[in-house]
């Protein structure tokens, strides 16, 4: 019914920048919140940033360096990552919460993830 496709991952040097995109497709009417989570090797998945309406929330580890934004008309969420550190290395997953569409309501969906590596 609904698919989330991430793009923009890759290898970047410490101090560099990357921009992730995640587009939701399907018979979607509304999405309450969209966010980015990340999972580093050997660690649990954790919240990076989330946007709902006009409100944003960031993990302390990315606050001041990452910016989340959303294009509601395109059902797309972005994550601008600046001043990147080696500890930002992880698989980044997009999540859509509270998705309502044709024949369904209040569903949550995950993307398959995109790998971000920060290394010199």
N, C-alpha and C positions, 0 to 999 in steps of 0.2 A: 504494500500500500504506500508506504513512505520510505524513501531512501535518503540518507545523508552521505554526501560525497565530499571528503576533505581534499584539499590541494595546497601546495606551497611549501611542503616540507623539504628538507635537504640538509646539506652540510654548510655550516657557517663558522667563521673564526670568532674567537672570543672578542666581545665588543661590537660585533656585527649585528645586522638586523635581518629579520625574515617576516613575511606576512602570510598568514594562513587564511584560507577561505573554506567555507563549508556551505554547500547549497543543499537545501531540502527540496525534494521533488515528490509529486504525487497529488492526490486530490485533497489538498490542504486548504482549510478555511482560515484557521488562526493557529499561532504558536505562542504560548504564554511566555516561555523563556528559552534562550539558547545559550549554550556555554561551551567552554573548552576545559577538558580534563587532560591530565597527563600521567603517564606511568613510566617511571624510570626502571632500568633493569634491576630485578630483585626487590622492587618496592611495590607498594599498593598504589592503585590509581588514586589521584588526588585532584581536587578542584584547582583550576588555574584562574578562570574568570567566568562570570555569568552576567548576562544582560536580560532584564525583564522590564518592558515598558521603557521608561527613561532612566531606570536605575541600573547601576553596575556594582559588582562585588568582585574583589580580587583577593587571591591568596597573598599573605604577607610577603612571600618569597618573590612575587612578581610585581608587587605594587610599585608604581613609579617607573616601571620599565616596559610593561605590557599595556596595551590598550585594546579593549574589546569594543566592537561596533556592529551595527546590524542594519541591513536593508530589508525592511519588512515587505516591500513590494516584490522583492526577489527571493524572499525566504532564505536569506543568506546572512551568515555571521562571519566576521573577520576577527583576526587577532594579530595586531601589529606588535612585534617583539623587537625591542631595542636593547642595546647594552647587554647583549646575551652573554651568559656564563656557561662554563662546561656543565655545571649542575642543572642547566635547563635541558640537557640531553634526555630525550624521552620520546615515546610514542604519544602523539597528541590526538585526542579523540574529541569529536564534536558530539554534543547532545542537544536534543530538542525535547523540551518538557511541555506537557499539557497541549498536545497537538490534537486539534479537532478538524475533521474533514468529512468527506462523504461516507456515511455509514459508521463513523467511529468518533469517539470523544475522549479527551483527557489521556491520550496515550503518550508514552515516552519512547524516544528512539535514539540509537547510538550510530555513529559512523564507524567505519572499519579502522580508522586511524591513519596518521601520516607520521613518518619518522623525522625527527629533528635531531641533528647531531651538532654539537658545538665543540670544535676542536681546532687546534692549530696544526 
